[in-house]
Amino acid sequence: MESVLPVVALVGRPNVGKSTLFNRLTRTRDALVADQPGVTRDRHYGFAVHAGRRYIVIDTGGIGQDDEDIDSQAFAQTRAALEEADVVLFVVDSRQGLLAGDETIAEQLRRIDQPVHVVVNKSEGQVAVSASAEFHALALGDPWAISATHGDRISAVLEHVFASLPEPRAQVLPHHRDAIRLALLGRPNAGKSTLVNRLLGETRMLTQNAPGTTRDAVASEFTFDDKPYVIVDTAGVRRRSRIDDPVEKVSVVKAMQAAEQAQVVIVMLDAASGLSAQDVRLLSLAIERGRAAVIAVNKWDGLKSKAREKLHAELVERIGAFDYLPLLFISALHGSGLRELLDAVQASHKAAFAEMTTNALSRTLEDAVEGHSPPAVHGRRIKLRYAHQGGRNPPTIVIHGNQTQRLSDEYKRYLMRRFREKFNLFGTPINLVFKNSDNPYVKDGRGGKSKSGSPRRSR
């Protein structure tokens, strides 16, 4: 059994620091942050981890301003996020103190079934008890004084939040132990359910020529060329600003949960629509979770020859950073290209779980450095000594050397390309981990050992 990722929603008035907290939890800068009320107009989703436990965070738009008025449409958007959430963090501002808008939001939150925790942000430099004292009046339990900017006391809040959550819901894994777990992501009406039906050889999924028929993630098992698979068809993910139906909004979380539990993600594009920003976001979502992925362009048979050439050139140009992912052209309706699609799935799966010896990795690293040495930084040459495997799914390669923190992103991409080509790691992201391992017995210029373990600099 695998647990389904819990969902944490951040709600509150504008400019109380929800997006800053979102970035702190997800360790990204994906949410727009600015010192202006109401910058976040829509929900933002991200993956996060605390004490080894993964979860999904939703950053919501601010509700109301500094008075009692709450825009009904804005709260309707937030209510959809509340329906997705397992727990709610109600963010308030210590500097502004308790305002009427906070009390109005609290009144709404007291009516929901999910647990709510009040977090008093911008409390840096204050005694926690003093910073949170007046927010007891919200009648939502003991407030937690935090600083999203500095990270103060956030770990304690998360410990309390997860301790109070019920046991994680479980999802049944495929009956066949060796089955490859697939997640099928894409925009509405890209043909995902049609592909599932074709692979299953039956009409398991309801299909029709209308977007958004699939409302939930549905797992099905099938066998192709005597190889077992389980595939999860998720509801189509629209660009969030175009999602008005609260039920459709849940599909974003379902897609993220499906990607988390998959071994290979198939991102399906509609050939008639080409590559959209939302398709790129779905690819990013899969890669962010370290999942192997395949891009399947559906309804290819419906295009004329010149249109095919134009689309192919456009995709190759726009895929850019995802150029290591297999690009397949299929027709789910007629079944063309499905064998090639599953061959690519097998290859991506194999790459994600590849095993590489320390000797082979170190030789590849040595060859890469001989071909293109890292540039010197402040007159000191960066040395990369050896490499070993640190994990699989995705393949993790640990590189030891000195001053590795000074390696440029460009050089890291160069190393990644060399490892990818040498070990055929196409179809999966690669995680490079750099560690400084200066020799503690390096002698200083006077024949003695330096206390720091590093050569002393001449002055």
Residue pairs with C-beta under 8 A, 6 or more apart in sequence:
1 170
1 171
1 172
1 173
2 170
2 171
2 173
2 261
3 168
3 169
3 170
3 171
4 168
4 169
4 170
4 171
4 257
4 261
5 47
5 54
5 55
5 56
5 256
5 257
5 260
6 55
6 56
6 86
6 87
6 162
6 165
6 168
7 55
7 56
7 57
7 58
7 84
7 85
7 86
7 87
7 253
8 25
8 48
8 55
8 56
8 57
8 58
8 85
8 86
8 87
8 88
8 89
8 161
9 57
9 58
9 60
9 81
9 82
9 84
9 85
9 87
9 88
9 89
10 18
10 21
10 22
10 57
10 58
10 59
10 60
10 88
10 89
10 91
11 18
11 60
11 63
11 78
11 81
11 82
11 88
11 89
11 90
11 91
11 105
11 109
12 18
12 62
12 63
12 90
12 91
12 92
12 102
12 105
13 62
13 63
13 64
13 65
13 66
13 92
13 93
13 99
13 101
13 102
13 105
14 37
14 38
14 39
14 40
14 61
14 62
14 63
14 64
14 65
15 35
15 36
15 37
15 38
15 39
15 62
15 93
16 62
16 91
16 92
16 93
16 96
16 121
16 122
17 91
17 93
17 121
17 122
17 148
17 149
18 40
18 59
18 60
18 62
18 91
19 31
19 32
19 33
19 39
19 40
19 44
19 59
20 33
20 121
20 148
20 149
21 59
21 89
21 91
21 119
21 121
21 146
21 148
21 154
22 30
22 31
22 44
22 46
22 57
22 59
23 29
23 30
23 31
23 33
23 148
24 148
24 149
24 151
24 154
25 46
25 48
25 50
25 57
25 154
26 46
26 47
26 48
26 57
27 48
28 46
30 44
30 46
31 40
31 44
31 46
31 59
32 39
32 40
33 39
37 62
37 65
38 61
38 62
38 65
40 59
40 60
40 61
40 62
41 61
41 241
42 61
42 77
42 240
42 241
43 58
43 59
43 60
43 61
43 77
43 80
43 81
43 240
43 249
43 252
44 58
44 59
45 56
45 57
45 58
45 59
45 252
45 253
45 256
46 56
46 57
46 59
47 54
47 55
47 56
47 57
47 256
47 260
47 288
47 289
48 54
48 55
48 56
48 57
49 55
50 155
50 158
50 159
50 162
51 158
51 159
51 162
53 162
54 260
56 253
56 256
56 257
58 81
58 84
58 85
58 253
60 77
60 78
60 81
61 74
61 77
61 78
62 74
63 70
63 71
63 74
63 75
63 78
63 101
63 105
64 70
64 71
64 74
64 101
64 104
64 105
65 101
66 96
66 99
66 100
66 101
67 99
67 100
67 101
68 100
68 101
68 103
68 104
69 101
70 101
70 104
70 105
70 108
75 108
79 246
80 246
80 249
80 250
81 249
82 88
82 112
82 114
83 246
83 249
83 250
84 249
84 250
84 252
84 253
85 114
86 114
86 165
87 114
87 115
87 116
87 117
87 161
87 164
87 165
88 109
88 112
88 114
88 115
88 116
88 117
89 116
89 117
89 119
89 157
89 161
90 105
90 106
90 109
90 116
90 117
90 118
90 119
90 138
90 140
91 119
91 121
92 98
92 102
92 118
92 119
92 120
92 121
92 135
92 138
92 143
93 120
93 121
93 122
94 120
94 121
94 122
94 123
94 126
94 131
94 132
94 145
95 122
97 134
98 134
98 135
98 137
98 138
102 135
102 138
103 137
103 138
106 118
106 138
106 139
106 140
109 116
109 140
110 116
110 139
110 140
115 161
115 164
115 165
116 140
116 141
117 140
117 141
117 144
117 157
117 160
117 161
118 132
118 135
118 138
118 140
118 141
118 142
118 143
118 144
119 143
119 144
119 146
119 157
120 131
120 132
120 135
120 143
120 144
120 145
120 146
121 146
121 147
121 148
122 147
122 148
122 149
123 131
123 132
123 145
123 146
123 147
123 152
123 153
124 147
124 149
124 150
124 152
126 145
128 144
128 145
128 153
129 145
131 145
132 142
132 143
132 144
132 145
135 143
136 142
136 143
144 153
144 156
144 157
144 160
145 152
145 153
146 152
146 153
146 154
146 157
147 153
148 154
171 219
171 261
172 219
173 181
173 230
174 181
174 219
174 221
174 228
174 230
175 221
176 221
176 228
176 230
178 228
179 221
179 228
179 229
179 230
180 227
180 228
180 229
180 230
180 263
180 264
180 345
180 346
180 349
181 229
181 230
181 232
181 261
181 262
181 263
181 264
182 229
182 230
182 231
182 232
182 262
182 263
182 264
182 265
182 266
182 345
183 231
183 232
183 234
183 255
183 258
183 259
183 261
183 262
183 264
183 265
183 266
183 286
183 291
184 192
184 195
184 196
184 231
184 232
184 233
184 234
184 258
184 265
184 266
184 268
185 192
185 234
185 237
185 255
185 258
185 259
185 265
185 266
185 267
185 268
185 282
185 285
185 286
186 192
186 236
186 237
186 267
186 268
186 269
186 270
186 279
186 282
187 211
187 236
187 237
187 238
187 270
187 273
187 276
187 278
187 279
188 211
188 212
188 235
188 236
188 237
188 238
189 209
189 210
189 211
189 212
189 236
189 270
190 236
190 268
190 269
190 270
190 273
190 298
191 268
191 270
191 298
191 299
191 332
191 333
192 214
192 233
192 234
192 236
192 268
192 332
193 205
193 206
193 207
193 213
193 214
193 233
194 205
194 207
194 298
194 332
194 333
195 268
195 296
195 298
195 330
195 332
195 338
196 204
196 205
196 220
196 231
196 233
197 203
197 204
197 205
197 207
198 332
198 333
198 335
198 338
199 222
199 224
199 229
199 231
199 338
200 220
200 222
201 222
204 218
204 220
205 214
205 218
205 233
206 213
206 214
207 213
211 236
211 238
212 235
212 236
212 238
212 245
212 248
214 233
214 234
214 235
214 236
215 235
215 247
215 248
215 250
215 251
216 235
216 250
216 251
216 254
217 232
217 233
217 234
217 235
217 254
217 255
217 257
217 258
218 232
218 233
219 230
219 231
219 232
220 230
220 231
220 232
220 233
221 228
221 229
221 230
222 228
222 229
222 230
222 231
223 229
224 338
224 339
224 342
225 339
225 342
227 342
227 346
229 342
229 345
232 258
232 261
232 262
234 251
234 254
234 255
234 258
235 248
235 250
235 251
235 254
235 255
236 251
237 251
237 252
237 255
237 278
237 282
238 248
238 278
239 276
239 277
239 278
240 249
240 252
243 249
243 252
255 282
255 285
256 285
259 265
259 285
259 286
259 289
259 291
260 289
262 291
263 291
263 292
263 349
263 352
263 393
264 291
264 292
264 293
264 294
264 345
264 348
264 349
264 352
264 427
265 286
265 291
265 292
265 293
265 294
266 293
266 294
266 295
266 296
266 341
266 345
267 279
267 282
267 283
267 286
267 293
267 294
267 295
267 296
268 296
268 297
268 298
269 275
269 279
269 295
269 296
269 297
269 298
269 315
270 298
270 299
271 297
271 298
271 299
271 300
271 302
271 303
271 311
271 329
272 299
272 302
272 303
274 311
274 314
274 315
275 314
275 315
275 318
275 319
280 318
283 293
283 295
283 322
283 325
286 293
287 293
287 322
287 429
290 393
290 394
290 429
290 431
291 352
291 394
291 428
291 429
292 348
292 349
292 351
292 352
292 393
292 394
292 427
292 428
292 429
293 322
293 325
293 348
293 427
293 428
294 325
294 326
294 328
294 341
294 344
294 345
294 348
294 427
295 315
295 319
295 322
295 325
295 326
295 327
295 328
296 328
296 329
296 330
296 341
297 311
297 315
297 327
297 328
297 329
297 330
298 330
298 331
298 332
299 331
299 332
299 333
300 308
300 329
300 330
300 331
300 336
300 337
301 331
301 333
301 334
301 336
302 331
303 311
308 329
312 329
315 327
316 323
316 327
319 325
319 327
324 420
324 425
324 426
324 427
324 428
325 348
325 426
325 427
326 344
326 347
326 348
326 426
326 427
328 337
328 340
328 341
328 344
329 337
330 336
330 337
330 338
330 340
330 341
331 337
332 338
344 427
347 426
347 427
348 426
348 427
348 428
349 427
351 395
351 423
351 424
351 425
351 426
351 427
351 428
352 392
352 393
352 394
352 395
352 427
352 428
353 392
353 393
354 392
354 395
354 423
354 424
354 425
355 389
355 392
356 389
356 395
356 397
356 423
357 389
358 386
358 387
358 388
358 389
360 422
360 423
361 386
361 387
361 388
361 389
361 397
361 419
362 386
362 387
362 388
364 387
364 418
364 419
364 422
364 423
365 384
365 386
365 387
365 399
365 415
367 418
368 414
368 415
368 418
368 419
369 384
371 418
372 411
372 414
373 381
374 381
374 382
374 384
374 407
374 411
375 382
375 408
375 411
376 382
377 403
377 406
380 403
382 401
382 402
382 403
382 404
382 406
382 407
383 401
383 402
383 403
384 399
384 400
384 401
384 404
385 400
385 401
385 402
385 437
386 399
386 400
387 397
387 398
387 399
387 400
388 397
388 398
389 395
389 396
389 397
389 398
390 396
390 397
390 398
390 431
390 433
391 431
393 428
394 428
394 429
394 430
394 431
395 423
395 425
395 428
395 430
395 431
396 430
396 431
396 432
396 433
397 419
397 430
397 431
397 432
397 433
398 433
398 434
398 435
399 415
399 432
399 433
399 434
399 435
400 435
400 436
400 437
401 434
401 435
401 436
401 437
402 436
402 437
402 438
402 454
403 436
404 434
404 435
404 436
405 434
405 436
407 434
412 432
415 432
416 430
416 432
419 425
419 430
419 432
420 426
420 430
438 453
438 454
439 453
440 449
440 453
441 449
441 453
442 449
442 450
442 453
442 454
442 455
443 449
443 450
443 455
444 450
444 455
444 456
445 455
445 456
445 458
450 456
